């Protein structure tokens, strides 16, 4: 009898923790998007006011933001120094692809960031600033959406986790 009670408690606890984790995924994504927004704002100021070379600007950005976004900018800056004859957009795409495992961004976010990377070093100053503004607008829209829906989805996942654990416990025991 004691084993059944312990089994029920373990199943309910594990499913509740799983529900809390899935409920927090949107919060983690919002944190990553906020860091990307901060990084792009810094890049915008580096391009607009400082006219800093791209590898140096990327390194400066990596020093001022948090993980996992800082690793993307640092790796990109290092790769720019190693492969000067490679297309910038290819280096950007490869750097983003290598950093996917550390981030909570979804594929649509990566598509927008890849589109942004295609313009690096390709367009003139004003067009690059416009592209940064467009990417920032996308990030702001996603953050607004996440802020509106994260509380309700967090409650839903938490409730589903607890109820799912109870259902499994009833079925198994």
Buried (B, 14 or more C-beta within 10 A) or exposed (E): EEEEEEEBEEBBEEBBEBBBEBBBBBBEBBBBBBBBBBBBBBBBBBBEEEEBEBBBBBBBBBEEBEEBBBBBBBBBBBBBEEEEEEEBBEBBBBBBEBBEEEBBBEEEBBEBBBBBBBBBBEEEEEEBBEBBEBBBEBBEEBBEEBEEEBEEBBEBBBEBBBBBBBBBBEEEE
